[in-house]
Amino acid sequence: MTMPDAPVQVPDQEALMRLGETVRQRLAGRPGVYKVPVEPVELFAIGDFLDSAECARLCAMIDDVARPSTLHETNYTSDFRTSYSGDLDPHDPFVDNISKRIDDLLGVPSDIGEAIQGQRYLPGQQFKPHNDWFYTSESYWSEEEARGGQRSWTAMAYLNAVEAGGATAFTTLGIQIDPQPGALLLWNNALPDGRPNEATLHAGTPVERGAKYVITKWYRTRTWR
């Protein structure tokens, strides 16, 4: 009798599974946390995570560090990601406080979190559909594996009201989320079994009028370097 093949393990699968369970339990029933009813992505929203003064201060900090956004892969078209972005100083007490609040919300160690990145989108700028997790078949994976492994959770906060456009579109799920100042989105980039979740494909749709400011913090499976 032929035995069935064992399921193929993907890099960091067990760690992704454990982190998914940790955050899932942490957010369950937590006041102010709304679980968006979509499958098969674990997507959460928290309104008013940041107040108006914090949002305004973060927008100014992003203006100070914003440079044309980059991508790992070189085969994307030049208009794939046209925003401006930059890492905020993790040693700044204000930034550190916000970073630790996100860590505490998820219930994960601070050392697995990347530096908070700020992004600014002006009219016409966008980020076409993409996943936040790393494709382990690509040449960049060996470097990212050494820097902390696969990305597990994404935390993204909106900082301002956009006059028109700029929604976050989860293209596989068929939903769009309009920017709400101070609101935080969280999603698990993996399935419950720890495999990367293809359905987390998402886009920053083009801004039509005004500007869009967001901050994003990605979490790895182990200490980020």
ZIWOQUI-V498607 format. One record per pair of residues at least 12 apart in sequence whose C-alpha atoms are under 10 Angstrom apart, sorted by sequence separation. I is the first residue (numbers start at 0). J is the second residue. D is the distance in Angstrom with one decimal. If there is no record, write none. Layout:
# ZIWOQUI-V498607
i: (I	I)
j: (J	J)
d: (D	D)
This chain:
# ZIWOQUI-V498607
i: (32	33	68	69	165	166	187	188	31	32	33	67	68	69	99	135	164	165	166	186	31	32	67	68	69	98	135	163	164	30	31	67	68	69	98	133	134	163	31	32	66	67	68	69	98	132	133	161	162	26	31	65	66	67	68	98	132	133	160	161	23	65	66	67	97	131	132	133	160	161	64	65	66	95	131	132	159	160	161	64	65	66	94	95	131	132	157	158	159	160	62	63	64	65	94	131	132	157	158	159	160	19	61	62	63	64	65	131	156	157	158	159	61	62	64	156	157	158	159	61	63	64	89	90	156	157	158	60	61	89	156	157	158	60	61	88	89	156	157	171	172	175	60	86	87	88	89	155	156	157	171	172	174	175	176	177	60	86	87	88	155	156	170	171	172	173	175	85	86	87	154	155	156	169	170	171	172	175	188	57	85	86	87	154	155	169	170	171	183	185	188	85	86	153	154	155	169	170	180	182	183	184	185	187	84	85	86	153	154	168	169	170	180	181	183	185	84	85	113	152	153	154	168	169	178	180	60	83	84	85	113	152	153	167	168	169	178	83	84	112	151	152	153	167	168	178	57	82	83	84	111	151	152	166	167	168	56	57	82	83	110	111	113	150	151	152	165	166	167	56	81	82	83	112	117	150	151	165	166	167	81	82	111	112	115	116	117	118	119	125	126	128	130	149	150	151	164	165	166	53	80	81	82	111	112	115	121	122	125	128	129	149	164	165	166	53	82	83	112	117	120	122	123	124	125	126	127	128	129	164	165	81	82	83	122	123	128	151	163	164	165	81	82	122	127	128	163	164	165	53	80	81	82	121	151	162	163	164	165	79	80	81	120	150	161	162	163	164	165	166	78	79	80	81	149	161	162	163	164	165	78	79	80	105	161	162	163	164	165	49	78	79	80	161	162	163	48	78	79	80	105	160	161	162	68	79	159	160	161	65	67	68	159	160	161	48	64	65	66	67	75	102	159	160	48	64	65	66	101	158	159	64	65	101	157	158	159	61	62	132	133	157	158	61	62	131	132	156	157	158	60	61	62	131	132	156	157	61	68	130	155	156	157	58	155	156	57	58	154	155	156	58	134	154	155	71	133	153	154	155	132	153	154	131	132	152	153	154	72	130	131	132	152	153	71	72	130	151	152	153	71	72	130	132	150	151	152	71	129	130	131	132	149	150	151	152	71	130	131	149	150	151	129	130	131	148	149	150	151	128	129	130	147	148	149	150	32	128	129	130	147	148	149	127	128	129	146	147	148	127	128	129	147	148	29	126	127	128	144	146	147	148	126	127	128	143	144	145	146	147	148	125	126	127	144	145	146	147	25	26	125	126	127	145	146	25	26	124	125	126	144	145	25	26	105	124	125	143	24	25	123	124	125	143	22	23	24	25	101	123	124	125	22	23	120	122	123	124	21	22	101	120	121	122	123	21	22	120	121	122	123	132	19	21	120	121	122	123	124	131	132	18	120	121	122	123	124	132	18	121	122	18	120	121	122	120	121	119	120	121	119	120	118	119	120	118	119	117	118	119	117	118	116	117	118	116	117	115	116	117	58	115	116	57	58	114	115	116	54	56	113	114	115	54	55	113	114	54	55	112	113	114	53	54	112	113	52	111	112	113	49	51	111	112	48	49	50	51	110	111	112	47	48	49	109	110	111	112	113	114	42	44	46	47	108	110	111	112	113	114	41	42	43	44	45	46	107	110	111	112	113	44	110	111	112	108	109	110	111	102	108	109	110	101	102	98	98	82	80	79	80	82	81	10	55	9	54	55	54	87	53	84	86	40	51	52	82	83	84	85	86	22	50	51	82	84	86	49	50	19	39	40	47	48	49	50	11	15	18	19	39	46	47	48	49	10	14	15	18	38	46	47	48	49	14	15	16	37	46	47	48	15	37	45	46	47	48	11	12	14	15	37	45	46	10	11	44	45	46	10	11	12	44	45	11	43	44	45	43	44	42	43	44	42	43	41	42	43	41	42	40	41	42	40	41	40	41	35	40	41	34	39	40	41	62	32	33	34	35	39	40	61	32	34	39	61	32	58	59	61	58	41	57	58	40	57	58	39	40	42	55	57	39	40	41	54	39	40	54	38	39	40	54	22	23	22	19	19	23	18	19	19	18	19	20	15	19	20	15	16	18	19	20	15	16	17	19	15	16	17	18	15	16	17	12	15	16	12	14	15	16	12	13	14	15	12	13	15	12	13	11	12	10	11	12	9	10	11	8	9	10	8	9	7	18	18	18	17	15	16	14	15	14	15	13	14	11	12	11	11)
j: (44	45	80	81	177	178	199	200	44	45	46	80	81	82	112	148	177	178	179	199	45	46	81	82	83	112	149	177	178	45	46	82	83	84	113	148	149	178	47	48	82	83	84	85	114	148	149	177	178	43	48	82	83	84	85	115	149	150	177	178	41	83	84	85	115	149	150	151	178	179	83	84	85	114	150	151	178	179	180	84	85	86	114	115	151	152	177	178	179	180	83	84	85	86	115	152	153	178	179	180	181	41	83	84	85	86	87	153	178	179	180	181	84	85	87	179	180	181	182	85	87	88	113	114	180	181	182	85	86	114	181	182	183	86	87	114	115	182	183	197	198	201	87	113	114	115	116	182	183	184	198	199	201	202	203	204	88	114	115	116	183	184	198	199	200	201	203	114	115	116	183	184	185	198	199	200	201	204	217	87	115	116	117	184	185	199	200	201	213	215	218	116	117	184	185	186	200	201	211	213	214	215	216	218	116	117	118	185	186	200	201	202	212	213	215	217	117	118	146	185	186	187	201	202	211	213	94	117	118	119	147	186	187	201	202	203	212	118	119	147	186	187	188	202	203	213	93	118	119	120	147	187	188	202	203	204	93	94	119	120	147	148	150	187	188	189	202	203	204	94	119	120	121	150	155	188	189	203	204	205	120	121	150	151	154	155	156	157	158	164	165	167	169	188	189	190	203	204	205	93	120	121	122	151	152	155	161	162	165	168	169	189	204	205	206	94	123	124	153	158	161	163	164	165	166	167	168	169	170	205	206	123	124	125	164	165	170	193	205	206	207	124	125	165	170	171	206	207	208	97	124	125	126	165	195	206	207	208	209	124	125	126	165	195	206	207	208	209	210	211	124	125	126	127	195	207	208	209	210	211	125	126	127	152	208	209	210	211	212	97	126	127	128	209	210	211	97	127	128	129	154	209	210	211	118	129	209	210	211	116	118	119	210	211	212	100	116	117	118	119	127	154	211	212	101	117	118	119	154	211	212	118	119	155	211	212	213	116	117	187	188	212	213	117	118	187	188	212	213	214	117	118	119	188	189	213	214	119	126	188	213	214	215	117	214	215	117	118	214	215	216	119	195	215	216	133	195	215	216	217	195	216	217	195	196	216	217	218	137	195	196	197	217	218	137	138	196	217	218	219	138	139	197	199	217	218	219	139	197	198	199	200	217	218	219	220	140	199	200	218	219	220	199	200	201	218	219	220	221	199	200	201	218	219	220	221	104	200	201	202	219	220	221	200	201	202	219	220	221	201	202	203	221	222	104	201	202	203	219	221	222	223	202	203	204	219	220	221	222	223	224	202	203	204	221	222	223	224	103	104	203	204	205	223	224	104	105	203	204	205	223	224	105	106	185	204	205	223	105	106	204	205	206	224	104	105	106	107	183	205	206	207	105	106	203	205	206	207	105	106	185	204	205	206	207	106	107	205	206	207	208	217	105	107	206	207	208	209	210	217	218	105	207	208	209	210	211	219	106	209	210	107	209	210	211	210	211	210	211	212	211	212	211	212	213	212	213	212	213	214	213	214	213	214	215	214	215	214	215	216	158	215	216	158	159	215	216	217	156	158	215	216	217	157	158	216	217	158	159	216	217	218	158	159	217	218	158	217	218	219	156	158	218	219	156	157	158	159	218	219	220	156	157	158	218	219	220	221	222	223	152	154	156	157	218	220	221	222	223	224	152	153	154	155	156	157	218	221	222	223	224	156	222	223	224	221	222	223	224	216	222	223	224	216	218	215	216	203	202	202	203	205	205	135	180	135	180	181	181	214	181	212	214	169	180	181	211	212	213	214	215	152	180	181	212	214	216	180	181	151	171	172	179	180	181	182	144	148	151	152	172	179	180	181	182	144	148	149	152	172	180	181	182	183	149	150	151	172	181	182	183	151	173	181	182	183	184	148	149	151	152	174	182	183	148	149	182	183	184	149	150	151	183	184	151	183	184	185	184	185	184	185	186	185	186	185	186	187	186	187	186	187	188	187	188	188	189	184	189	190	184	189	190	191	212	183	184	185	186	190	191	212	184	186	191	213	185	211	212	214	212	196	212	213	196	213	214	196	197	199	212	214	197	198	199	212	198	199	213	198	199	200	214	186	187	187	186	187	191	187	188	189	189	190	191	187	191	192	188	189	191	192	193	189	190	191	193	190	191	192	193	191	192	193	189	192	193	190	192	193	194	191	192	193	194	192	193	195	193	194	193	194	193	194	195	193	194	195	193	194	195	194	195	194	218	219	220	220	219	220	219	220	220	221	220	221	219	220	220	221)
d: (6.0	6.3	6.7	8.6	7.1	6.1	8.1	9.3	8.4	5.1	8.7	8.8	6.5	9.0	9.6	9.9	8.0	7.1	9.7	8.1	5.9	8.0	7.0	5.7	8.8	8.5	8.6	9.4	8.9	9.3	7.2	6.3	5.0	8.5	9.5	8.8	9.0	9.8	9.1	10.0	8.4	4.4	5.3	9.9	8.2	9.8	6.3	8.6	9.8	8.6	9.2	8.9	4.9	6.3	7.7	7.0	6.4	6.9	9.0	6.7	8.4	5.2	5.3	8.5	9.1	9.5	5.1	10.0	6.2	8.4	8.9	4.5	6.2	9.3	7.1	7.3	7.2	6.1	9.0	7.1	4.9	9.8	9.4	9.1	8.8	9.0	9.2	8.0	6.8	5.7	9.0	9.9	5.2	8.3	7.9	8.9	9.3	5.8	7.5	4.5	9.5	9.1	8.9	8.7	8.7	7.1	9.5	7.6	8.8	6.0	4.7	7.5	7.3	8.9	7.3	8.7	5.1	5.5	9.6	6.8	9.3	9.4	9.3	9.8	7.9	5.6	7.7	9.4	8.2	6.1	6.4	5.7	9.4	9.7	7.3	7.7	7.3	5.6	6.6	8.4	6.8	9.2	7.3	9.4	6.9	8.1	9.8	8.4	4.2	8.4	5.6	8.1	9.6	9.3	9.9	9.9	9.2	6.3	5.7	9.2	5.6	6.2	8.1	7.4	8.4	9.8	9.6	9.8	5.8	5.9	6.8	5.2	8.8	7.9	8.3	6.3	9.0	9.2	9.9	8.9	8.7	4.2	6.6	5.7	6.5	6.7	6.1	7.7	9.6	9.8	9.8	5.6	6.1	7.9	4.6	9.0	5.9	5.6	9.9	9.9	9.3	9.4	9.7	9.8	6.8	5.5	8.9	5.6	6.9	8.5	4.2	7.2	9.2	9.4	9.4	9.9	5.4	6.8	9.9	7.0	5.5	9.2	5.4	6.5	8.1	9.1	9.6	8.4	4.2	9.1	9.1	5.7	6.6	6.8	5.1	9.1	9.1	5.7	6.1	9.1	8.8	4.6	7.1	5.7	6.5	8.9	9.3	6.8	5.2	8.8	7.2	6.2	5.6	8.2	4.9	6.7	9.3	8.4	5.9	6.5	9.5	9.4	9.5	9.1	5.4	8.0	9.3	6.1	6.2	10.0	9.6	4.9	8.6	9.3	9.6	7.1	6.5	6.0	5.5	9.6	7.8	7.3	9.4	9.7	9.4	9.4	9.6	9.9	10.0	9.8	9.6	9.8	10.0	9.5	8.6	9.9	9.2	4.9	7.8	8.9	9.9	9.1	9.8	9.5	9.3	9.4	9.8	10.0	7.6	8.1	9.5	9.7	6.6	5.3	8.0	9.8	9.2	8.8	9.6	9.9	9.8	9.1	9.2	8.6	9.8	9.4	9.4	8.1	9.4	5.9	4.4	8.4	5.5	9.8	8.7	9.3	7.1	8.9	9.1	4.4	7.2	5.1	6.1	9.0	9.9	9.4	6.3	5.0	8.9	9.1	7.6	5.6	7.1	9.2	8.7	8.3	5.1	6.9	9.4	9.4	5.8	6.4	7.9	9.2	7.7	7.6	5.0	8.8	8.3	9.3	8.5	7.4	4.3	9.1	9.1	8.7	5.2	6.9	9.3	6.6	8.0	5.8	6.4	9.0	7.2	5.2	8.8	8.9	9.6	8.5	8.2	5.3	9.5	5.8	7.5	9.5	9.6	8.3	8.5	9.8	9.3	8.7	5.9	8.8	8.3	9.4	10.0	8.3	5.6	9.6	9.6	9.5	8.2	7.3	8.6	9.3	9.6	7.5	9.1	9.6	10.0	9.6	6.4	8.7	9.2	8.2	7.1	9.2	7.6	7.6	6.1	9.4	7.2	9.8	8.0	5.4	7.9	8.5	8.8	9.9	10.0	6.3	5.4	5.4	8.9	9.9	6.4	8.7	4.6	7.6	8.2	6.8	7.8	7.0	8.3	5.5	6.8	7.2	9.6	7.9	6.8	5.3	9.1	8.1	5.6	6.5	8.0	9.0	8.2	4.3	9.0	8.3	9.1	5.6	6.4	9.4	8.8	7.2	5.2	8.6	7.1	6.1	6.3	9.8	8.6	8.5	4.7	8.3	8.2	9.3	10.0	9.3	6.0	6.4	9.2	8.9	8.6	7.4	5.3	9.4	9.3	8.2	7.4	9.1	6.5	5.4	7.5	7.0	9.5	8.6	8.0	9.8	10.0	5.4	5.3	9.2	9.7	6.1	8.0	8.4	4.2	6.3	8.2	4.9	8.7	9.5	5.4	6.5	9.7	9.5	5.2	6.5	8.9	5.8	5.9	9.3	9.7	5.9	5.5	8.8	5.7	5.7	8.5	9.6	4.8	6.3	8.9	6.4	6.4	7.6	4.2	9.4	5.1	8.3	9.2	8.7	4.9	7.6	9.5	8.7	5.2	7.9	5.5	6.4	8.8	9.6	9.5	9.8	7.6	4.4	9.9	7.7	4.7	7.1	9.5	9.6	5.5	6.3	9.4	7.5	5.4	6.5	8.8	8.7	4.8	7.6	7.0	8.7	5.3	7.6	9.7	8.0	6.3	8.6	8.9	8.0	4.4	9.3	9.3	6.2	9.0	5.2	6.8	9.3	8.5	8.4	9.2	9.3	9.2	5.2	6.0	10.0	5.3	9.6	8.9	7.0	5.4	8.5	8.0	6.3	9.7	9.7	8.4	4.7	6.0	7.2	7.4	8.0	6.2	5.0	8.4	9.3	10.0	7.7	6.7	8.1	5.5	10.0	9.3	8.2	9.9	9.5	9.9	7.8	6.4	9.7	9.5	9.3	9.5	6.6	6.6	7.9	8.8	4.7	8.8	5.6	6.6	7.1	5.0	9.0	5.7	6.5	8.0	4.7	8.8	5.7	6.7	7.3	5.3	9.0	5.9	6.1	8.4	4.4	7.9	5.5	6.4	6.5	5.2	9.0	6.9	5.7	6.4	7.5	8.2	8.7	4.8	8.8	9.2	9.4	9.3	6.5	7.8	8.1	7.2	6.1	7.9	4.9	7.9	6.9	5.6	9.4	8.4	7.0	6.0	6.0	9.9	8.7	4.4	7.5	8.1	8.1	5.6	6.3	8.0	8.8	9.1	8.6	8.9	5.3	9.0	9.6	9.6	8.0	9.0	9.0	6.5	8.7	9.0	9.0	10.0	9.7	9.5	9.8	9.5	9.9	5.2	7.6	6.1	9.9	9.8	9.7	9.5	9.6	9.2	9.9	8.9	7.6	4.4	6.3	8.2	9.5	5.1	5.1	9.5	9.1	8.6	6.2	8.7	9.6	8.7	9.3	8.7	8.5	9.3	10.0	8.0	9.4	9.6	10.0	8.9	9.6	9.4	7.7	9.8	8.7	7.3	10.0	6.5	9.1	8.4	9.6	9.2	9.8	7.5	9.8	9.6	9.7	9.4	9.6	9.4	8.8	8.2	7.0	10.0	9.2	9.8	7.9	5.9	7.6	10.0	8.4	8.6	9.1	4.3	9.2	9.2	10.0	7.2	8.0	8.5	8.0	7.4	5.4	6.9	8.9	9.7	8.0	8.4	7.6	8.5	4.7	5.5	8.1	9.1	8.3	9.0	7.2	6.5	5.1	6.1	6.0	9.6	8.7	4.3	7.6	9.7	7.0	8.9	8.8	9.0	9.0	5.6	6.4	8.2	6.5	7.0	5.1	8.8	7.6	9.4	10.0	5.7	6.5	9.5	8.3	4.6	8.4	5.8	6.3	7.3	5.0	8.9	5.8	6.2	8.2	4.4	9.1	5.5	6.8	7.2	5.5	9.5	6.9	8.3	7.9	8.7	9.9	8.2	8.3	10.0	9.8	7.4	9.0	9.4	9.6	9.6	9.4	9.9	7.7	9.4	8.0	9.7	9.8	9.4	8.8	9.8	9.3	9.8	8.6	6.3	9.8	8.6	8.0	7.4	8.7	9.0	8.1	9.1	9.1	9.7	8.2	9.4	6.5	9.0	8.9	6.9	6.4	9.0	8.5	8.6	9.9	9.6	9.9	9.1	8.8	9.7	6.7	9.6	9.1	8.9	7.5	9.5	8.0	7.5	9.1	6.4	9.6	8.8	7.7	9.4	8.6	9.8	6.7	7.6	8.7	7.6	8.4	5.8	8.8	8.7	8.2	5.3	7.9	8.7	7.8	4.1	9.6	9.9	4.7	7.9	9.8	7.7	7.3	7.5	7.3	6.1	8.7	4.5	8.9	7.7	5.9	9.3	8.6	8.3	8.2	8.7	9.9	9.2	6.6	9.7	8.2	8.5	10.0	9.7	9.4	7.5	9.3	8.7	9.8	9.4	6.4	5.9	9.9	9.4	8.3	9.6	9.3	7.0	9.3)
